[in-house]
C-alpha cells in the first residue's frame, strides 16, 4: 500500500456517544445550510411542487372541483406532495453525492476521523427536512386558499407518510450518485424523476391516463407512495396499504444494495 493511500485510510477513533451525536448534528446542519444557500436546489425543489399546486389546484380549478368524492385541492396535496418529496430526495442525495465524488470531497471525508456513516446520514436527513418543508407549504396553501379540510390526525398522518416515503427515493439517489458523473447527474435524475412522476399519476390523476399507463403505474414506487397518501384523504384505489409499504421497502433495499456496490467500487479505485 502506498504512503498516499495509507494517509487516506480512515482512523478509528473511540469517542463518547455525546460527541458522536454532536458530529452527526453538525454534519446535518452544514448539509442543510449548504443546500439552503444553493438556490438551484432550494428554490427548485420547494418552488416546483408549490407552483404546480397553485396553478392546477388553486388557480385553474374551483373550490368545488373533486375527483370522485375527494376534494381536488386535497387530492393534489397527496400527489404533488409525493412529487415534492421525490425531487427533494433525488436531487439532494444524487446531485450532491455525484458532485462531491467528482471534486474529491469524499476522499477528504474518508481521511478524516468523522464517522463514515455521518456523511450519508446528513444527506438523507437534509432531504427529509426539505421534504417536510414542501409538504407543509402545500398544507398551508391548501388550507388557507384551497378550502382543504383535514383533521389534525389526518394532517399528521399524511405528513408522516410523505416524509417517511422520501426515504426510498433517498436510497435511489444514493445509488444514482455513485454511478453518475458530476456533469451528468442532473440530466440522469430528470430522466428518471419526470417520467416516473407522470406515469405514476402525480401530475394527472391516474384515472385520466391511458389504460396501459394505469397498469404500468403499479410497478412504480411513486405510485405506491401517492396511493398511501391518497388513502388518508379518501382518494386512493382502495388497495392494501401493506402492498404499498412492501413495494417501497423492497425498492429501498434494492437501491441500497446498488449504492453499496458503487461504494465498494469507489473504495477499490481509491485504496486498491
Secondary structure, 3 states (H helix, E strand, C coil): CCHHHHHHCCCCCCCCHHHHHHHHHHHHHHHHHHHHHCHHHHHHHHHHHHHHHHHHHHHCCCCCCEECCEEHHHHHHHHHHHHHHHHHHHHHHHHHHHHHHHHCHHHHHHHCCCCHHHHHHHHHHHHHHHHHHHHHHHHHHHHHHCCCCCCHHHHHHHHHHHHHCHHHHHHHHHHHHHHCCCCCHHHHHHHHHHHHHHHCCCCCCHHHCCHHHHHHHHHCHHHHHHHHHHHHHCCCCCCCHHHHHHHHHHHHHHHHHHHHHHHHHHHHHHHC
